[in-house]
Amino acid sequence: MAEVVNMPRLSDTMEEGVVAAWLKQVGDKVEEGDILAEIETDKATMEFESFQEGTLLHIGVQEGETAPVDQLLCIIGEEGEDISALLEGDASSDKKEEKASKEDSSPNDDGDSSNDSDDNSESGSSSSSSDLPEGVVIVNMPRLSDTMEEGTVASWLKKEGDEVEEGDILAEIETDKATMEFESFNAGTLLKIGIQEGETAKVDSLLAIIGPAGTDVSGISLDADTTPKKEPKKEEKKEEAKKETPKAETKSEPKSSTSSSSSSTASSSNSNGGRIFASPLAKKMAEEKGIDLSQVSGSGENGRIVKSDIENFTPIAAGVSAAPSSFVAVGTETFEEVPNSQMRKTIAKRLGESKFTAPHYYLGLDLDMDNAIASRKAINELPDTKISFNDMVIKAAAMALRKHPKVNTQWTDKNTIIAKHIHVGVAVAVEDGLLVPVLPFADQMSMQQIGAKVKELAGKARNKKLQPDEMQGSTFTISNLGMFGITEFTSIINQPNSAIMSVGAIVQKPVVKNGQIVVGNVMKITLACDHRTVDGATGAAFLQTFKSYIENPIVMYV
């Protein structure tokens, strides 16, 4: 089904954009992540990538043309798809706006072309919350990923009264995908913080106010609804733009919505198992020293852990202070409410969609790991070489996918898309749930390269430093719980993939070899398949090929 792509908001102050260049033309194939166009904002010329796959069917804003944020930029869909309804819908909306504009500018019964709202605006402007002092800029909650609807302020790197330069990191914001640094596009003094550490708010909610030092911003409401009530008349637009505190949006959702979490919750998070707030330097020092941040008491604002807390930390003091919080009186029923993180909400939504839309079925297999164990031992005796069984599994799966492309697919209502490339997603457990960083072109990597890349991505995932592009584009996924002693399990397919492999632990058990019962090393794997794209025989053939590779690792070097 065709999708409309609107002019994006690429900076917090952007109201319109100029298409500097189109990198795709009508009729071109578009993959998720492809650069569609270069768009000039009020700050810079930036690349705009596609979040959809399909064919570029229509370009709504030509090179050199300017369009407001949220206006139709282009349409992406299936090749040959009829998009006349989408184009007519856009045209009719333009006509409605034009008609409304004409009605607003028409004379009233008294022959006066002015609108009664002019008188009302005078009385309404008496509220200081609708006036911005000179030089003051509103900074809204940014959209830091394509699926982000709300964000949580993990930590403020600037506090009220601090000087801010353009490019300074203002805060760390937790999205549905990762915790990312948000930099300032303005210079001045941080006059007001609208969303405290640990609080959650919708995209475009008032995040902070920056302006000249000493400016009084007490009259600016932090909870004001930023959605415009109506489109101002053409002759009022310039004046209205000065009076509006936040920028006008076309969305109808409320722009300010924070969670019930308070600063008191944030300050006690170290002891009750909730979110831990720490400066980036403190996190780095703790990681280097092997210190568990949950045992550290923060001395910073709202209990935030800072450099001096890590330097002065002693395990004994942490043990004494942490003990009372775990005490529960005998016979007392207690509950603890832990706010769902953005990551946990997204995991719940996407796995639910996958489980209830894709018809899962499962194929299991026992693998003889004797040769794999011997091969790994021999390889790891080489200088500067270290591989894991997981690296061997990834390599074997990638090579098997090359021979069975129907497993390396995704389903759409119209087509089954067979990926000619092999990008393997590797599930990584983190504090808030599960992330799936992606190994691009895994079949072209050696086991040593796979091991190094997995280690790098897993470290980024656990430190919440993964970038969105490092978690996109997987064509197949592997989930390994063997290191936890789990011998067998099933996984939910990571859509839009058609399959996911669950890998258990290697265990010793009696097996029959050459008619004799001997002790063997066995690993169980389970392949979950989407029956819409992968038939049972196809999945079974893939597993047989995978088995031949993993049980004879030497063939993966040929």
Salt bridges, closest charged atoms under 4 A:
ASP34 OD2 - LYS24 NZ 3.51
GLU79 OE1 - LYS29 NZ 3.39
GLU98 OE2 - LYS102 NZ 3.64
ASP146 OD1 - LYS177 NZ 2.91
GLU150 OE2 - LYS345 NZ 2.64
ASP162 OD1 - LYS159 NZ 3.65
ASP168 OD2 - LYS158 NZ 3.50
GLU172 OE1 - LYS283 NZ 3.63
GLU172 OE2 - LYS465 NZ 3.85
GLU174 OE1 - ARG275 NH2 1.83
GLU197 OE2 - ARG304 NE 3.53
ASP204 OD2 - LYS255 NZ 3.98
ASP225 OD2 - LYS229 NZ 3.25
GLU231 OE2 - LYS237 NZ 3.41
GLU235 OE2 - LYS233 NZ 3.07
GLU236 OE2 - LYS233 NZ 3.87
GLU249 OE2 - ARG9 NH2 2.44
GLU311 OE2 - LYS307 NZ 3.90
ASP366 OD1 - LYS524 NZ 2.90
ASP368 OD2 - LYS513 NZ 3.16
ASP370 OD2 - LYS513 NZ 2.48
ASP432 OD2 - LYS464 NZ 2.95
ASP443 OD2 - ARG402 NH2 2.49
GLU456 OE1 - LYS453 NZ 3.81
GLU456 OE2 - LYS460 NZ 3.70
GLU470 OE2 - LYS460 NZ 2.82
ASP530 OD2 - ARG532 NH2 2.77
ASP535 OD1 - HIS531 ND1 3.96
GLU551 OE2 - LYS547 NZ 2.75
